[in-house]
Amino acid sequence: MQKYKCELCGYVYDPEVGDPDNGIAAGTAFEDLPADWVCPLCSADKENFSPED
């Protein structure tokens, strides 16, 4: 699964890890994150993320 990086702070969302502190289970693809999910470090919206190379 594709990792996505926050363009504002550099946080990388790794679907293999998820975001357990915010209720996102491991194995959750970025595309499947809730629309209101935000970066856990800087609170940026999903639109501020781009696929990581």
mmCIF file of the N, C-alpha and C atoms, coordinates in Angstrom:
data_MODEL
# 
_entry.id   MODEL 
# 
loop_
_atom_site.group_PDB 
_atom_site.id 
_atom_site.type_symbol 
_atom_site.label_atom_id 
_atom_site.label_alt_id 
_atom_site.label_comp_id 
_atom_site.label_asym_id 
_atom_site.label_entity_id 
_atom_site.label_seq_id 
_atom_site.pdbx_PDB_ins_code 
_atom_site.Cartn_x 
_atom_site.Cartn_y 
_atom_site.Cartn_z 
_atom_site.occupancy 
_atom_site.B_iso_or_equiv 
_atom_site.pdbx_formal_charge 
_atom_site.auth_seq_id 
_atom_site.auth_comp_id 
_atom_site.auth_asym_id 
_atom_site.auth_atom_id 
_atom_site.pdbx_PDB_model_num 
ATOM 1   N N  . MET A 1 1  ? 0.830   -1.194 0.000  1.00 0.00 ? 1  MET A N  1 
ATOM 2   C CA . MET A 1 1  ? 0.000   0.000  0.000  1.00 0.00 ? 1  MET A CA 1 
ATOM 3   C C  . MET A 1 1  ? 0.872   1.254  0.000  1.00 0.00 ? 1  MET A C  1 
ATOM 4   N N  . GLN A 1 2  ? 0.379   2.274  -0.620 1.00 0.00 ? 2  GLN A N  1 
ATOM 5   C CA . GLN A 1 2  ? 1.100   3.533  -0.810 1.00 0.00 ? 2  GLN A CA 1 
ATOM 6   C C  . GLN A 1 2  ? 1.150   4.360  0.479  1.00 0.00 ? 2  GLN A C  1 
ATOM 7   N N  . LYS A 1 3  ? 2.330   4.895  0.784  1.00 0.00 ? 3  LYS A N  1 
ATOM 8   C CA . LYS A 1 3  ? 2.478   5.843  1.883  1.00 0.00 ? 3  LYS A CA 1 
ATOM 9   C C  . LYS A 1 3  ? 2.207   7.248  1.353  1.00 0.00 ? 3  LYS A C  1 
ATOM 10  N N  . TYR A 1 4  ? 1.705   8.110  2.225  1.00 0.00 ? 4  TYR A N  1 
ATOM 11  C CA . TYR A 1 4  ? 1.424   9.498  1.862  1.00 0.00 ? 4  TYR A CA 1 
ATOM 12  C C  . TYR A 1 4  ? 2.107   10.424 2.852  1.00 0.00 ? 4  TYR A C  1 
ATOM 13  N N  . LYS A 1 5  ? 2.643   11.522 2.321  1.00 0.00 ? 5  LYS A N  1 
ATOM 14  C CA . LYS A 1 5  ? 3.403   12.463 3.140  1.00 0.00 ? 5  LYS A CA 1 
ATOM 15  C C  . LYS A 1 5  ? 2.687   13.802 3.237  1.00 0.00 ? 5  LYS A C  1 
ATOM 16  N N  . CYS A 1 6  ? 2.638   14.359 4.440  1.00 0.00 ? 6  CYS A N  1 
ATOM 17  C CA . CYS A 1 6  ? 2.055   15.677 4.651  1.00 0.00 ? 6  CYS A CA 1 
ATOM 18  C C  . CYS A 1 6  ? 3.033   16.719 4.110  1.00 0.00 ? 6  CYS A C  1 
ATOM 19  N N  . GLU A 1 7  ? 2.543   17.547 3.195  1.00 0.00 ? 7  GLU A N  1 
ATOM 20  C CA . GLU A 1 7  ? 3.398   18.564 2.578  1.00 0.00 ? 7  GLU A CA 1 
ATOM 21  C C  . GLU A 1 7  ? 3.725   19.705 3.544  1.00 0.00 ? 7  GLU A C  1 
ATOM 22  N N  . LEU A 1 8  ? 2.968   19.823 4.626  1.00 0.00 ? 8  LEU A N  1 
ATOM 23  C CA . LEU A 1 8  ? 3.186   20.929 5.558  1.00 0.00 ? 8  LEU A CA 1 
ATOM 24  C C  . LEU A 1 8  ? 4.212   20.600 6.640  1.00 0.00 ? 8  LEU A C  1 
ATOM 25  N N  . CYS A 1 9  ? 4.172   19.369 7.170  1.00 0.00 ? 9  CYS A N  1 
ATOM 26  C CA . CYS A 1 9  ? 5.075   19.056 8.287  1.00 0.00 ? 9  CYS A CA 1 
ATOM 27  C C  . CYS A 1 9  ? 5.982   17.860 8.050  1.00 0.00 ? 9  CYS A C  1 
ATOM 28  N N  . GLY A 1 10 ? 5.713   17.085 6.987  1.00 0.00 ? 10 GLY A N  1 
ATOM 29  C CA . GLY A 1 10 ? 6.571   15.947 6.679  1.00 0.00 ? 10 GLY A CA 1 
ATOM 30  C C  . GLY A 1 10 ? 6.125   14.627 7.281  1.00 0.00 ? 10 GLY A C  1 
ATOM 31  N N  . TYR A 1 11 ? 5.022   14.625 8.034  1.00 0.00 ? 11 TYR A N  1 
ATOM 32  C CA . TYR A 1 11 ? 4.505   13.372 8.598  1.00 0.00 ? 11 TYR A CA 1 
ATOM 33  C C  . TYR A 1 11 ? 4.186   12.402 7.462  1.00 0.00 ? 11 TYR A C  1 
ATOM 34  N N  . VAL A 1 12 ? 4.536   11.140 7.641  1.00 0.00 ? 12 VAL A N  1 
ATOM 35  C CA . VAL A 1 12 ? 4.237   10.122 6.633  1.00 0.00 ? 12 VAL A CA 1 
ATOM 36  C C  . VAL A 1 12 ? 3.187   9.170  7.186  1.00 0.00 ? 12 VAL A C  1 
ATOM 37  N N  . TYR A 1 13 ? 2.041   9.097  6.482  1.00 0.00 ? 13 TYR A N  1 
ATOM 38  C CA . TYR A 1 13 ? 1.015   8.120  6.835  1.00 0.00 ? 13 TYR A CA 1 
ATOM 39  C C  . TYR A 1 13 ? 1.391   6.800  6.194  1.00 0.00 ? 13 TYR A C  1 
ATOM 40  N N  . ASP A 1 14 ? 1.615   5.788  7.036  1.00 0.00 ? 14 ASP A N  1 
ATOM 41  C CA . ASP A 1 14 ? 1.964   4.445  6.578  1.00 0.00 ? 14 ASP A CA 1 
ATOM 42  C C  . ASP A 1 14 ? 0.756   3.538  6.819  1.00 0.00 ? 14 ASP A C  1 
ATOM 43  N N  . PRO A 1 15 ? 0.109   3.069  5.750  1.00 0.00 ? 15 PRO A N  1 
ATOM 44  C CA . PRO A 1 15 ? -1.083  2.242  5.935  1.00 0.00 ? 15 PRO A CA 1 
ATOM 45  C C  . PRO A 1 15 ? -0.822  0.946  6.693  1.00 0.00 ? 15 PRO A C  1 
ATOM 46  N N  . GLU A 1 16 ? 0.405   0.460  6.685  1.00 0.00 ? 16 GLU A N  1 
ATOM 47  C CA . GLU A 1 16 ? 0.712   -0.754 7.423  1.00 0.00 ? 16 GLU A CA 1 
ATOM 48  C C  . GLU A 1 16 ? 0.677   -0.514 8.928  1.00 0.00 ? 16 GLU A C  1 
ATOM 49  N N  . VAL A 1 17 ? 0.827   0.740  9.339  1.00 0.00 ? 17 VAL A N  1 
ATOM 50  C CA . VAL A 1 17 ? 0.795   1.117  10.754 1.00 0.00 ? 17 VAL A CA 1 
ATOM 51  C C  . VAL A 1 17 ? -0.559  1.719  11.120 1.00 0.00 ? 17 VAL A C  1 
ATOM 52  N N  . GLY A 1 18 ? -1.136  2.481  10.195 1.00 0.00 ? 18 GLY A N  1 
ATOM 53  C CA . GLY A 1 18 ? -2.379  3.185  10.471 1.00 0.00 ? 18 GLY A CA 1 
ATOM 54  C C  . GLY A 1 18 ? -2.104  4.411  11.348 1.00 0.00 ? 18 GLY A C  1 
ATOM 55  N N  . ASP A 1 19 ? -3.093  4.819  12.096 1.00 0.00 ? 19 ASP A N  1 
ATOM 56  C CA . ASP A 1 19 ? -2.972  5.942  13.034 1.00 0.00 ? 19 ASP A CA 1 
ATOM 57  C C  . ASP A 1 19 ? -3.729  5.540  14.295 1.00 0.00 ? 19 ASP A C  1 
ATOM 58  N N  . PRO A 1 20 ? -3.158  4.571  15.043 1.00 0.00 ? 20 PRO A N  1 
ATOM 59  C CA . PRO A 1 20 ? -3.894  3.999  16.183 1.00 0.00 ? 20 PRO A CA 1 
ATOM 60  C C  . PRO A 1 20 ? -4.292  5.019  17.247 1.00 0.00 ? 20 PRO A C  1 
ATOM 61  N N  . ASP A 1 21 ? -3.513  6.077  17.410 1.00 0.00 ? 21 ASP A N  1 
ATOM 62  C CA . ASP A 1 21 ? -3.855  7.093  18.405 1.00 0.00 ? 21 ASP A CA 1 
ATOM 63  C C  . ASP A 1 21 ? -5.149  7.819  18.052 1.00 0.00 ? 21 ASP A C  1 
ATOM 64  N N  . ASN A 1 22 ? -5.533  7.768  16.770 1.00 0.00 ? 22 ASN A N  1 
ATOM 65  C CA . ASN A 1 22 ? -6.747  8.434  16.315 1.00 0.00 ? 22 ASN A CA 1 
ATOM 66  C C  . ASN A 1 22 ? -7.795  7.450  15.780 1.00 0.00 ? 22 ASN A C  1 
ATOM 67  N N  . GLY A 1 23 ? -7.670  6.183  16.187 1.00 0.00 ? 23 GLY A N  1 
ATOM 68  C CA . GLY A 1 23 ? -8.686  5.193  15.852 1.00 0.00 ? 23 GLY A CA 1 
ATOM 69  C C  . GLY A 1 23 ? -8.610  4.609  14.456 1.00 0.00 ? 23 GLY A C  1 
ATOM 70  N N  . ILE A 1 24 ? -7.464  4.775  13.776 1.00 0.00 ? 24 ILE A N  1 
ATOM 71  C CA . ILE A 1 24 ? -7.302  4.228  12.429 1.00 0.00 ? 24 ILE A CA 1 
ATOM 72  C C  . ILE A 1 24 ? -6.484  2.944  12.525 1.00 0.00 ? 24 ILE A C  1 
ATOM 73  N N  . ALA A 1 25 ? -7.113  1.836  12.179 1.00 0.00 ? 25 ALA A N  1 
ATOM 74  C CA . ALA A 1 25 ? -6.477  0.528  12.307 1.00 0.00 ? 25 ALA A CA 1 
ATOM 75  C C  . ALA A 1 25 ? -5.368  0.326  11.282 1.00 0.00 ? 25 ALA A C  1 
ATOM 76  N N  . ALA A 1 26 ? -4.387  -0.486 11.657 1.00 0.00 ? 26 ALA A N  1 
ATOM 77  C CA . ALA A 1 26 ? -3.343  -0.888 10.716 1.00 0.00 ? 26 ALA A CA 1 
ATOM 78  C C  . ALA A 1 26 ? -4.003  -1.553 9.526  1.00 0.00 ? 26 ALA A C  1 
ATOM 79  N N  . GLY A 1 27 ? -3.475  -1.315 8.337  1.00 0.00 ? 27 GLY A N  1 
ATOM 80  C CA . GLY A 1 27 ? -4.030  -1.894 7.122  1.00 0.00 ? 27 GLY A CA 1 
ATOM 81  C C  . GLY A 1 27 ? -5.044  -0.995 6.431  1.00 0.00 ? 27 GLY A C  1 
ATOM 82  N N  . THR A 1 28 ? -5.262  0.220  6.972  1.00 0.00 ? 28 THR A N  1 
ATOM 83  C CA . THR A 1 28 ? -6.209  1.157  6.370  1.00 0.00 ? 28 THR A CA 1 
ATOM 84  C C  . THR A 1 28 ? -5.508  1.989  5.305  1.00 0.00 ? 28 THR A C  1 
ATOM 85  N N  . ALA A 1 29 ? -5.926  1.824  4.052  1.00 0.00 ? 29 ALA A N  1 
ATOM 86  C CA . ALA A 1 29 ? -5.345  2.592  2.951  1.00 0.00 ? 29 ALA A CA 1 
ATOM 87  C C  . ALA A 1 29 ? -5.664  4.075  3.123  1.00 0.00 ? 29 ALA A C  1 
ATOM 88  N N  . PHE A 1 30 ? -4.786  4.937  2.631  1.00 0.00 ? 30 PHE A N  1 
ATOM 89  C CA . PHE A 1 30 ? -5.003  6.382  2.734  1.00 0.00 ? 30 PHE A CA 1 
ATOM 90  C C  . PHE A 1 30 ? -6.350  6.770  2.139  1.00 0.00 ? 30 PHE A C  1 
ATOM 91  N N  . GLU A 1 31 ? -6.689  6.176  1.010  1.00 0.00 ? 31 GLU A N  1 
ATOM 92  C CA . GLU A 1 31 ? -7.942  6.481  0.338  1.00 0.00 ? 31 GLU A CA 1 
ATOM 93  C C  . GLU A 1 31 ? -9.159  6.129  1.184  1.00 0.00 ? 31 GLU A C  1 
ATOM 94  N N  . ASP A 1 32 ? -8.978  5.207  2.127  1.00 0.00 ? 32 ASP A N  1 
ATOM 95  C CA . ASP A 1 32 ? -10.082 4.747  2.967  1.00 0.00 ? 32 ASP A CA 1 
ATOM 96  C C  . ASP A 1 32 ? -10.183 5.504  4.290  1.00 0.00 ? 32 ASP A C  1 
ATOM 97  N N  . LEU A 1 33 ? -9.283  6.461  4.514  1.00 0.00 ? 33 LEU A N  1 
ATOM 98  C CA . LEU A 1 33 ? -9.369  7.261  5.729  1.00 0.00 ? 33 LEU A CA 1 
ATOM 99  C C  . LEU A 1 33 ? -10.640 8.107  5.689  1.00 0.00 ? 33 LEU A C  1 
ATOM 100 N N  . PRO A 1 34 ? -11.247 8.373  6.855  1.00 0.00 ? 34 PRO A N  1 
ATOM 101 C CA . PRO A 1 34 ? -12.444 9.227  6.873  1.00 0.00 ? 34 PRO A CA 1 
ATOM 102 C C  . PRO A 1 34 ? -12.142 10.602 6.288  1.00 0.00 ? 34 PRO A C  1 
ATOM 103 N N  . ALA A 1 35 ? -13.145 11.231 5.703  1.00 0.00 ? 35 ALA A N  1 
ATOM 104 C CA . ALA A 1 35 ? -12.974 12.543 5.079  1.00 0.00 ? 35 ALA A CA 1 
ATOM 105 C C  . ALA A 1 35 ? -12.498 13.590 6.079  1.00 0.00 ? 35 ALA A C  1 
ATOM 106 N N  . ASP A 1 36 ? -12.841 13.402 7.358  1.00 0.00 ? 36 ASP A N  1 
ATOM 107 C CA . ASP A 1 36 ? -12.465 14.396 8.365  1.00 0.00 ? 36 ASP A CA 1 
ATOM 108 C C  . ASP A 1 36 ? -11.156 14.069 9.087  1.00 0.00 ? 36 ASP A C  1 
ATOM 109 N N  . TRP A 1 37 ? -10.444 13.034 8.607  1.00 0.00 ? 37 TRP A N  1 
ATOM 110 C CA . TRP A 1 37 ? -9.156  12.699 9.205  1.00 0.00 ? 37 TRP A CA 1 
ATOM 111 C C  . TRP A 1 37 ? -8.170  13.820 8.905  1.00 0.00 ? 37 TRP A C  1 
ATOM 112 N N  . VAL A 1 38 ? -7.342  14.168 9.895  1.00 0.00 ? 38 VAL A N  1 
ATOM 113 C CA . VAL A 1 38 ? -6.321  15.198 9.708  1.00 0.00 ? 38 VAL A CA 1 
ATOM 114 C C  . VAL A 1 38 ? -4.971  14.669 10.164 1.00 0.00 ? 38 VAL A C  1 
ATOM 115 N N  . CYS A 1 39 ? -3.918  15.322 9.718  1.00 0.00 ? 39 CYS A N  1 
ATOM 116 C CA . CYS A 1 39 ? -2.558  14.954 10.104 1.00 0.00 ? 39 CYS A CA 1 
ATOM 117 C C  . CYS A 1 39 ? -2.450  14.986 11.633 1.00 0.00 ? 39 CYS A C  1 
ATOM 118 N N  . PRO A 1 40 ? -1.935  13.905 12.237 1.00 0.00 ? 40 PRO A N  1 
ATOM 119 C CA . PRO A 1 40 ? -1.830  13.877 13.697 1.00 0.00 ? 40 PRO A CA 1 
ATOM 120 C C  . PRO A 1 40 ? -0.783  14.844 14.264 1.00 0.00 ? 40 PRO A C  1 
ATOM 121 N N  . LEU A 1 41 ? 0.089   15.362 13.416 1.00 0.00 ? 41 LEU A N  1 
ATOM 122 C CA . LEU A 1 41 ? 1.111   16.296 13.904 1.00 0.00 ? 41 LEU A CA 1 
ATOM 123 C C  . LEU A 1 41 ? 0.723   17.753 13.736 1.00 0.00 ? 41 LEU A C  1 
ATOM 124 N N  . CYS A 1 42 ? 0.146   18.099 12.574 1.00 0.00 ? 42 CYS A N  1 
ATOM 125 C CA . CYS A 1 42 ? -0.124  19.524 12.314 1.00 0.00 ? 42 CYS A CA 1 
ATOM 126 C C  . CYS A 1 42 ? -1.585  19.825 11.993 1.00 0.00 ? 42 CYS A C  1 
ATOM 127 N N  . SER A 1 43 ? -2.437  18.799 12.006 1.00 0.00 ? 43 SER A N  1 
ATOM 128 C CA . SER A 1 43 ? -3.876  18.943 11.754 1.00 0.00 ? 43 SER A CA 1 
ATOM 129 C C  . SER A 1 43 ? -4.223  19.373 10.328 1.00 0.00 ? 43 SER A C  1 
ATOM 130 N N  . ALA A 1 44 ? -3.320  19.125 9.373  1.00 0.00 ? 44 ALA A N  1 
ATOM 131 C CA . ALA A 1 44 ? -3.598  19.439 7.968  1.00 0.00 ? 44 ALA A CA 1 
ATOM 132 C C  . ALA A 1 44 ? -4.638  18.459 7.420  1.00 0.00 ? 44 ALA A C  1 
ATOM 133 N N  . ASP A 1 45 ? -5.461  18.923 6.489  1.00 0.00 ? 45 ASP A N  1 
ATOM 134 C CA . ASP A 1 45 ? -6.456  18.080 5.840  1.00 0.00 ? 45 ASP A CA 1 
ATOM 135 C C  . ASP A 1 45 ? -5.779  17.074 4.905  1.00 0.00 ? 45 ASP A C  1 
ATOM 136 N N  . LYS A 1 46 ? -6.536  16.041 4.512  1.00 0.00 ? 46 LYS A N  1 
ATOM 137 C CA . LYS A 1 46 ? -6.015  15.013 3.605  1.00 0.00 ? 46 LYS A CA 1 
ATOM 138 C C  . LYS A 1 46 ? -5.510  15.595 2.295  1.00 0.00 ? 46 LYS A C  1 
ATOM 139 N N  . GLU A 1 47 ? -6.095  16.712 1.850  1.00 0.00 ? 47 GLU A N  1 
ATOM 140 C CA . GLU A 1 47 ? -5.694  17.311 0.570  1.00 0.00 ? 47 GLU A CA 1 
ATOM 141 C C  . GLU A 1 47 ? -4.262  17.835 0.596  1.00 0.00 ? 47 GLU A C  1 
ATOM 142 N N  . ASN A 1 48 ? -3.682  17.960 1.781  1.00 0.00 ? 48 ASN A N  1 
ATOM 143 C CA . ASN A 1 48 ? -2.305  18.417 1.918  1.00 0.00 ? 48 ASN A CA 1 
ATOM 144 C C  . ASN A 1 48 ? -1.294  17.276 1.891  1.00 0.00 ? 48 ASN A C  1 
ATOM 145 N N  . PHE A 1 49 ? -1.769  16.074 1.585  1.00 0.00 ? 49 PHE A N  1 
ATOM 146 C CA . PHE A 1 49 ? -0.896  14.905 1.507  1.00 0.00 ? 49 PHE A CA 1 
ATOM 147 C C  . PHE A 1 49 ? -0.681  14.525 0.047  1.00 0.00 ? 49 PHE A C  1 
ATOM 148 N N  . SER A 1 50 ? 0.491   13.991 -0.230 1.00 0.00 ? 50 SER A N  1 
ATOM 149 C CA . SER A 1 50 ? 0.781   13.485 -1.571 1.00 0.00 ? 50 SER A CA 1 
ATOM 150 C C  . SER A 1 50 ? 1.490   12.142 -1.458 1.00 0.00 ? 50 SER A C  1 
ATOM 151 N N  . PRO A 1 51 ? 1.383   11.305 -2.485 1.00 0.00 ? 51 PRO A N  1 
ATOM 152 C CA . PRO A 1 51 ? 2.040   9.992  -2.445 1.00 0.00 ? 51 PRO A CA 1 
ATOM 153 C C  . PRO A 1 51 ? 3.538   10.152 -2.247 1.00 0.00 ? 51 PRO A C  1 
ATOM 154 N N  . GLU A 1 52 ? 4.102   9.308  -1.408 1.00 0.00 ? 52 GLU A N  1 
ATOM 155 C CA . GLU A 1 52 ? 5.544   9.346  -1.176 1.00 0.00 ? 52 GLU A CA 1 
ATOM 156 C C  . GLU A 1 52 ? 6.226   8.433  -2.173 1.00 0.00 ? 52 GLU A C  1 
ATOM 157 N N  . ASP A 1 53 ? 7.334   8.867  -2.717 1.00 0.00 ? 53 ASP A N  1 
ATOM 158 C CA . ASP A 1 53 ? 8.081   8.057  -3.686 1.00 0.00 ? 53 ASP A CA 1 
ATOM 159 C C  . ASP A 1 53 ? 8.750   6.872  -3.034 1.00 0.00 ? 53 ASP A C  1 
# 
